[in-house]
């Protein structure tokens, strides 16, 4: 099993910045994908950004140029730096880890981010 613990959510004004962290523990595959999904109010969950163990990244078009994902493999931790936040970024953000070999996804508990104008 893998456990994910998120931190860093909260309330921020439009144009502000926040940094999310997600630490994984447990039986973690050496090669994996970590990242973030979000679920805005009354909408479906959507991918925000992901990063594979080797460092390749993927971003949703809506966050390109504003969000940066990074990871520390020694700490099994993924970070999401969010700048120039907009009201559309308001959502519950979920950290995930994808075990590619076992074809299993693990999820964090979610953290609320609210961007106020």
TIVO-2410 file (N, C-alpha, C; in nm, 3 decimals):
# residues 117
REC num residu      c1      c2      c3 atome chaine
REC   1      X   0.083  -0.120   0.000     N      A
REC   1      X   0.000   0.000   0.000    CA      A
REC   1      X   0.087   0.125   0.000     C      A
REC   2      X   0.029   0.232  -0.052     N      A
REC   2      X   0.097   0.362  -0.058    CA      A
REC   2      X   0.006   0.466   0.007     C      A
REC   3      X   0.064   0.550   0.088     N      A
REC   3      X  -0.010   0.660   0.151    CA      A
REC   3      X   0.044   0.792   0.099     C      A
REC   4      X  -0.048   0.885   0.074     N      A
REC   4      X  -0.012   1.018   0.025    CA      A
REC   4      X  -0.067   1.121   0.121     C      A
REC   5      X   0.018   1.214   0.162     N      A
REC   5      X  -0.023   1.319   0.254    CA      A
REC   5      X   0.006   1.454   0.189     C      A
REC   6      X  -0.099   1.532   0.170     N      A
REC   6      X  -0.088   1.661   0.103    CA      A
REC   6      X  -0.081   1.773   0.207     C      A
REC   7      X  -0.021   1.883   0.165     N      A
REC   7      X  -0.020   2.003   0.247    CA      A
REC   7      X  -0.007   2.125   0.157     C      A
REC   8      X  -0.051   2.240   0.209     N      A
REC   8      X  -0.028   2.365   0.139    CA      A
REC   8      X  -0.149   2.433   0.080     C      A
REC   9      X  -0.267   2.376   0.095     N      A
REC   9      X  -0.385   2.442   0.041    CA      A
REC   9      X  -0.428   2.561   0.124     C      A
REC  10      X  -0.535   2.628   0.077     N      A
REC  10      X  -0.586   2.740   0.153    CA      A
REC  10      X  -0.654   2.843   0.067     C      A
REC  11      X  -0.666   2.962   0.123     N      A
REC  11      X  -0.733   3.074   0.057    CA      A
REC  11      X  -0.628   3.173   0.008     C      A
REC  12      X  -0.644   3.218  -0.114     N      A
REC  12      X  -0.549   3.314  -0.171    CA      A
REC  12      X  -0.625   3.409  -0.262     C      A
REC  13      X  -0.573   3.529  -0.278     N      A
REC  13      X  -0.636   3.626  -0.366    CA      A
REC  13      X  -0.594   3.604  -0.510     C      A
REC  14      X  -0.675   3.652  -0.602     N      A
REC  14      X  -0.643   3.644  -0.744    CA      A
REC  14      X  -0.506   3.704  -0.770     C      A
REC  15      X  -0.427   3.632  -0.847     N      A
REC  15      X  -0.292   3.677  -0.876    CA      A
REC  15      X  -0.188   3.628  -0.779     C      A
REC  16      X  -0.232   3.567  -0.671     N      A
REC  16      X  -0.139   3.519  -0.569    CA      A
REC  16      X  -0.079   3.385  -0.604     C      A
REC  17      X  -0.001   3.333  -0.509     N      A
REC  17      X   0.070   3.206  -0.529    CA      A
REC  17      X   0.048   3.114  -0.411     C      A
REC  18      X   0.056   2.986  -0.441     N      A
REC  18      X   0.052   2.882  -0.338    CA      A
REC  18      X   0.143   2.768  -0.383     C      A
REC  19      X   0.189   2.692  -0.285     N      A
REC  19      X   0.270   2.575  -0.316    CA      A
REC  19      X   0.212   2.455  -0.244     C      A
REC  20      X   0.180   2.353  -0.320     N      A
REC  20      X   0.132   2.227  -0.264    CA      A
REC  20      X   0.246   2.127  -0.254     C      A
REC  21      X   0.240   2.046  -0.151     N      A
REC  21      X   0.335   1.936  -0.136    CA      A
REC  21      X   0.258   1.807  -0.112     C      A
REC  22      X   0.317   1.697  -0.155     N      A
REC  22      X   0.254   1.567  -0.135    CA      A
REC  22      X   0.365   1.465  -0.110     C      A
REC  23      X   0.364   1.408   0.008     N      A
REC  23      X   0.465   1.310   0.045    CA      A
REC  23      X   0.406   1.169   0.040     C      A
REC  24      X   0.475   1.080  -0.029     N      A
REC  24      X   0.431   0.942  -0.042    CA      A
REC  24      X   0.513   0.852   0.052     C      A
REC  25      X   0.447   0.752   0.106     N      A
REC  25      X   0.515   0.653   0.189    CA      A
REC  25      X   0.454   0.517   0.164     C      A
REC  26      X   0.530   0.415   0.203     N      A
REC  26      X   0.479   0.279   0.184    CA      A
REC  26      X   0.556   0.206   0.076     C      A
REC  27      X   0.489   0.115   0.008     N      A
REC  27      X   0.549   0.031  -0.093    CA      A
REC  27      X   0.547   0.103  -0.228     C      A
REC  28      X   0.644   0.191  -0.248     N      A
REC  28      X   0.646   0.278  -0.364    CA      A
REC  28      X   0.731   0.217  -0.474     C      A
REC  29      X   0.673   0.205  -0.593     N      A
REC  29      X   0.748   0.152  -0.706    CA      A
REC  29      X   0.859   0.249  -0.746     C      A
REC  30      X   0.970   0.193  -0.792     N      A
REC  30      X   1.083   0.278  -0.826    CA      A
REC  30      X   1.049   0.372  -0.941     C      A
REC  31      X   0.976   0.322  -1.038     N      A
REC  31      X   0.932   0.404  -1.150    CA      A
REC  31      X   0.784   0.433  -1.131     C      A
REC  32      X   0.750   0.559  -1.124     N      A
REC  32      X   0.610   0.593  -1.103    CA      A
REC  32      X   0.582   0.732  -1.157     C      A
REC  33      X   0.457   0.765  -1.162     N      A
REC  33      X   0.412   0.898  -1.199    CA      A
REC  33      X   0.345   0.959  -1.077     C      A
REC  34      X   0.382   1.080  -1.046     N      A
REC  34      X   0.314   1.155  -0.941    CA      A
REC  34      X   0.257   1.281  -1.000     C      A
REC  35      X   0.152   1.330  -0.940     N      A
REC  35      X   0.094   1.452  -0.994    CA      A
REC  35      X  -0.027   1.497  -0.917     C      A
REC  36      X  -0.101   1.584  -0.983     N      A
REC  36      X  -0.216   1.648  -0.920    CA      A
REC  36      X  -0.335   1.649  -1.016     C      A
REC  37      X  -0.450   1.615  -0.960     N      A
REC  37      X  -0.577   1.638  -1.025    CA      A
REC  37      X  -0.649   1.743  -0.942     C      A
REC  38      X  -0.752   1.801  -1.000     N      A
REC  38      X  -0.837   1.892  -0.925    CA      A
REC  38      X  -0.983   1.873  -0.965     C      A
REC  39      X  -1.070   1.906  -0.873     N      A
REC  39      X  -1.212   1.897  -0.899    CA      A
REC  39      X  -1.277   2.028  -0.859     C      A
REC  40      X  -1.309   2.114  -0.957     N      A
REC  40      X  -1.379   2.238  -0.926    CA      A
REC  40      X  -1.522   2.209  -0.884     C      A
REC  41      X  -1.586   2.304  -0.822     N      A
REC  41      X  -1.726   2.284  -0.779    CA      A
REC  41      X  -1.815   2.247  -0.898     C      A
REC  42      X  -1.891   2.141  -0.882     N      A
REC  42      X  -1.991   2.097  -0.980    CA      A
REC  42      X  -1.929   2.056  -1.113     C      A
REC  43      X  -1.801   2.021  -1.111     N      A
REC  43      X  -1.735   1.975  -1.233    CA      A
REC  43      X  -1.663   1.844  -1.207     C      A
REC  44      X  -1.620   1.781  -1.316     N      A
REC  44      X  -1.548   1.655  -1.303    CA      A
REC  44      X  -1.402   1.679  -1.266     C      A
REC  45      X  -1.341   1.575  -1.213     N      A
REC  45      X  -1.200   1.583  -1.179    CA      A
REC  45      X  -1.117   1.591  -1.306     C      A
REC  46      X  -1.015   1.673  -1.305     N      A
REC  46      X  -0.931   1.693  -1.423    CA      A
REC  46      X  -0.784   1.693  -1.385     C      A
REC  47      X  -0.701   1.648  -1.479     N      A
REC  47      X  -0.557   1.646  -1.456    CA      A
REC  47      X  -0.503   1.789  -1.457     C      A
REC  48      X  -0.418   1.820  -1.361     N      A
REC  48      X  -0.351   1.949  -1.357    CA      A
REC  48      X  -0.209   1.936  -1.411     C      A
REC  49      X  -0.133   1.845  -1.351     N      A
REC  49      X   0.005   1.826  -1.392    CA      A
REC  49      X   0.055   1.692  -1.340     C      A
REC  50      X   0.152   1.636  -1.410     N      A
REC  50      X   0.211   1.511  -1.367    CA      A
REC  50      X   0.360   1.512  -1.399     C      A
REC  51      X   0.433   1.425  -1.327     N      A
REC  51      X   0.577   1.415  -1.349    CA      A
REC  51      X   0.619   1.271  -1.321     C      A
REC  52      X   0.695   1.218  -1.413     N      A
REC  52      X   0.741   1.081  -1.399    CA      A
REC  52      X   0.874   1.081  -1.323     C      A
REC  53      X   0.914   0.968  -1.276     N      A
REC  53      X   1.035   0.957  -1.194    CA      A
REC  53      X   1.155   1.023  -1.261     C      A
REC  54      X   1.167   1.006  -1.392     N      A
REC  54      X   1.281   1.063  -1.463    CA      A
REC  54      X   1.274   1.212  -1.485     C      A
REC  55      X   1.158   1.274  -1.458     N      A
REC  55      X   1.149   1.419  -1.465    CA      A
REC  55      X   1.062   1.475  -1.576     C      A
REC  56      X   1.018   1.391  -1.670     N      A
REC  56      X   0.931   1.442  -1.776    CA      A
REC  56      X   0.798   1.488  -1.716     C      A
REC  57      X   0.749   1.601  -1.766     N      A
REC  57      X   0.629   1.660  -1.709    CA      A
REC  57      X   0.518   1.674  -1.813     C      A
REC  58      X   0.399   1.690  -1.761     N      A
REC  58      X   0.280   1.710  -1.845    CA      A
REC  58      X   0.189   1.807  -1.771     C      A
REC  59      X   0.134   1.905  -1.846     N      A
REC  59      X   0.048   2.006  -1.785    CA      A
REC  59      X  -0.083   2.019  -1.861     C      A
REC  60      X  -0.188   2.051  -1.789     N      A
REC  60      X  -0.311   2.092  -1.854    CA      A
REC  60      X  -0.287   2.227  -1.922     C      A
REC  61      X  -0.352   2.249  -2.035     N      A
REC  61      X  -0.333   2.375  -2.107    CA      A
REC  61      X  -0.368   2.495  -2.020     C      A
REC  62      X  -0.466   2.478  -1.934     N      A
REC  62      X  -0.514   2.590  -1.853    CA      A
REC  62      X  -0.413   2.639  -1.750     C      A
REC  63      X  -0.312   2.558  -1.720     N      A
REC  63      X  -0.216   2.597  -1.617    CA      A
REC  63      X  -0.075   2.618  -1.671     C      A
REC  64      X  -0.054   2.590  -1.799     N      A
REC  64      X   0.079   2.605  -1.856    CA      A
REC  64      X   0.127   2.749  -1.842     C      A
REC  65      X   0.252   2.764  -1.801     N      A
REC  65      X   0.309   2.896  -1.781    CA      A
REC  65      X   0.280   2.956  -1.645     C      A
REC  66      X   0.189   2.895  -1.568     N      A
REC  66      X   0.156   2.947  -1.435    CA      A
REC  66      X   0.193   2.849  -1.325     C      A
REC  67      X   0.178   2.721  -1.353     N      A
REC  67      X   0.205   2.616  -1.253    CA      A
REC  67      X   0.333   2.542  -1.291     C      A
REC  68      X   0.407   2.500  -1.190     N      A
REC  68      X   0.527   2.420  -1.212    CA      A
REC  68      X   0.524   2.300  -1.118     C      A
REC  69      X   0.542   2.183  -1.175     N      A
REC  69      X   0.548   2.062  -1.094    CA      A
REC  69      X   0.693   2.016  -1.084     C      A
REC  70      X   0.727   1.965  -0.966     N      A
REC  70      X   0.863   1.916  -0.943    CA      A
REC  70      X   0.855   1.801  -0.844     C      A
REC  71      X   0.960   1.722  -0.838     N      A
REC  71      X   0.960   1.613  -0.742    CA      A
REC  71      X   1.099   1.591  -0.687     C      A
REC  72      X   1.100   1.536  -0.566     N      A
REC  72      X   1.223   1.497  -0.499    CA      A
REC  72      X   1.213   1.347  -0.479     C      A
REC  73      X   1.282   1.271  -0.564     N      A
REC  73      X   1.269   1.125  -0.559    CA      A
REC  73      X   1.324   1.068  -0.428     C      A
REC  74      X   1.425   1.131  -0.372     N      A
REC  74      X   1.481   1.082  -0.246    CA      A
REC  74      X   1.379   1.092  -0.133     C      A
REC  75      X   1.291   1.191  -0.142     N      A
REC  75      X   1.190   1.211  -0.038    CA      A
REC  75      X   1.053   1.159  -0.080     C      A
REC  76      X   1.043   1.106  -0.203     N      A
REC  76      X   0.913   1.060  -0.255    CA      A
REC  76      X   0.807   1.170  -0.241     C      A
REC  77      X   0.846   1.289  -0.277     N      A
REC  77      X   0.758   1.405  -0.259    CA      A
REC  77      X   0.744   1.479  -0.392     C      A
REC  78      X   0.621   1.523  -0.418     N      A
REC  78      X   0.594   1.602  -0.537    CA      A
REC  78      X   0.543   1.739  -0.492     C      A
REC  79      X   0.579   1.840  -0.569     N      A
REC  79      X   0.541   1.977  -0.538    CA      A
REC  79      X   0.467   2.038  -0.656     C      A
REC  80      X   0.377   2.130  -0.625     N      A
REC  80      X   0.310   2.206  -0.730    CA      A
REC  80      X   0.316   2.353  -0.691     C      A
REC  81      X   0.396   2.428  -0.764     N      A
REC  81      X   0.405   2.572  -0.744    CA      A
REC  81      X   0.302   2.638  -0.833     C      A
REC  82      X   0.212   2.712  -0.774     N      A
REC  82      X   0.102   2.774  -0.849    CA      A
REC  82      X   0.114   2.925  -0.838     C      A
REC  83      X   0.132   2.989  -0.951     N      A
REC  83      X   0.144   3.134  -0.957    CA      A
REC  83      X   0.031   3.193  -1.040     C      A
REC  84      X   0.012   3.321  -1.025     N      A
REC  84      X  -0.092   3.392  -1.103    CA      A
REC  84      X  -0.226   3.320  -1.094     C      A
REC  85      X  -0.264   3.289  -0.973     N      A
REC  85      X  -0.387   3.212  -0.954    CA      A
REC  85      X  -0.511   3.291  -0.995     C      A
REC  86      X  -0.606   3.216  -1.051     N      A
REC  86      X  -0.731   3.274  -1.098    CA      A
REC  86      X  -0.847   3.209  -1.023     C      A
REC  87      X  -0.964   3.271  -1.032     N      A
REC  87      X  -1.082   3.214  -0.966    CA      A
REC  87      X  -1.114   3.076  -1.023     C      A
REC  88      X  -1.082   3.054  -1.151     N      A
REC  88      X  -1.107   2.923  -1.213    CA      A
REC  88      X  -1.020   2.813  -1.154     C      A
REC  89      X  -0.918   2.851  -1.079     N      A
REC  89      X  -0.832   2.750  -1.016    CA      A
REC  89      X  -0.890   2.698  -0.885     C      A
REC  90      X  -0.999   2.759  -0.840     N      A
REC  90      X  -1.065   2.714  -0.718    CA      A
REC  90      X  -1.113   2.570  -0.735     C      A
REC  91      X  -1.068   2.484  -0.645     N      A
REC  91      X  -1.101   2.341  -0.657    CA      A
REC  91      X  -1.044   2.267  -0.538     C      A
REC  92      X  -1.083   2.142  -0.526     N      A
REC  92      X  -1.014   2.050  -0.437    CA      A
REC  92      X  -0.903   1.985  -0.519     C      A
REC  93      X  -0.782   1.992  -0.470     N      A
REC  93      X  -0.666   1.938  -0.541    CA      A
REC  93      X  -0.626   1.804  -0.476     C      A
REC  94      X  -0.611   1.705  -0.563     N      A
REC  94      X  -0.578   1.571  -0.517    CA      A
REC  94      X  -0.442   1.529  -0.571     C      A
REC  95      X  -0.359   1.486  -0.482     N      A
REC  95      X  -0.231   1.427  -0.522    CA      A
REC  95      X  -0.254   1.282  -0.561     C      A
REC  96      X  -0.179   1.234  -0.659     N      A
REC  96      X  -0.188   1.092  -0.693    CA      A
REC  96      X  -0.051   1.036  -0.727     C      A
REC  97      X  -0.043   0.907  -0.713     N      A
REC  97      X   0.078   0.833  -0.753    CA      A
REC  97      X   0.031   0.713  -0.835     C      A
REC  98      X   0.087   0.699  -0.953     N      A
REC  98      X   0.052   0.588  -1.041    CA      A
REC  98      X   0.167   0.488  -1.045     C      A
REC  99      X   0.139   0.369  -0.997     N      A
REC  99      X   0.234   0.259  -1.007    CA      A
REC  99      X   0.216   0.197  -1.145     C      A
REC 100      X   0.311   0.223  -1.234     N      A
REC 100      X   0.295   0.183  -1.373    CA      A
REC 100      X   0.295   0.031  -1.388     C      A
REC 101      X   0.380  -0.037  -1.315     N      A
REC 101      X   0.391  -0.182  -1.329    CA      A
REC 101      X   0.265  -0.250  -1.275     C      A
REC 102      X   0.222  -0.210  -1.156     N      A
REC 102      X   0.105  -0.272  -1.094    CA      A
REC 102      X  -0.026  -0.213  -1.147     C      A
REC 103      X  -0.016  -0.108  -1.230     N      A
REC 103      X  -0.134  -0.044  -1.287    CA      A
REC 103      X  -0.232  -0.005  -1.177     C      A
REC 104      X  -0.178   0.063  -1.076     N      A
REC 104      X  -0.260   0.102  -0.961    CA      A
REC 104      X  -0.238   0.250  -0.934     C      A
REC 105      X  -0.347   0.321  -0.906     N      A
REC 105      X  -0.340   0.461  -0.867    CA      A
REC 105      X  -0.370   0.474  -0.718     C      A
REC 106      X  -0.295   0.560  -0.655     N      A
REC 106      X  -0.317   0.593  -0.514    CA      A
REC 106      X  -0.349   0.742  -0.506     C      A
REC 107      X  -0.434   0.778  -0.410     N      A
REC 107      X  -0.481   0.916  -0.401    CA      A
REC 107      X  -0.463   0.973  -0.261     C      A
REC 108      X  -0.435   1.102  -0.257     N      A
REC 108      X  -0.436   1.174  -0.132    CA      A
REC 108      X  -0.579   1.210  -0.094     C      A
REC 109      X  -0.592   1.272   0.022     N      A
REC 109      X  -0.724   1.302   0.076    CA      A
REC 109      X  -0.786   1.426   0.013     C      A
REC 110      X  -0.705   1.505  -0.055     N      A
REC 110      X  -0.754   1.627  -0.117    CA      A
REC 110      X  -0.733   1.748  -0.028     C      A
REC 111      X  -0.703   1.860  -0.092     N      A
REC 111      X  -0.684   1.984  -0.018    CA      A
REC 111      X  -0.755   2.095  -0.095     C      A
REC 112      X  -0.827   2.179  -0.023     N      A
REC 112      X  -0.907   2.284  -0.086    CA      A
REC 112      X  -0.822   2.406  -0.116     C      A
REC 113      X  -0.835   2.456  -0.238     N      A
REC 113      X  -0.776   2.584  -0.274    CA      A
REC 113      X  -0.888   2.674  -0.323     C      A
REC 114      X  -0.897   2.790  -0.261     N      A
REC 114      X  -0.997   2.888  -0.297    CA      A
REC 114      X  -0.928   3.016  -0.337     C      A
REC 115      X  -0.957   3.061  -0.458     N      A
REC 115      X  -0.899   3.186  -0.508    CA      A
REC 115      X  -1.010   3.290  -0.511     C      A
REC 116      X  -0.991   3.394  -0.433     N      A
REC 116      X  -1.094   3.498  -0.421    CA      A
REC 116      X  -1.053   3.624  -0.496     C      A
REC 117      X  -1.151   3.691  -0.551     N      A
REC 117      X  -1.123   3.814  -0.627    CA      A
REC 117      X  -1.129   3.935  -0.536     C      A
***
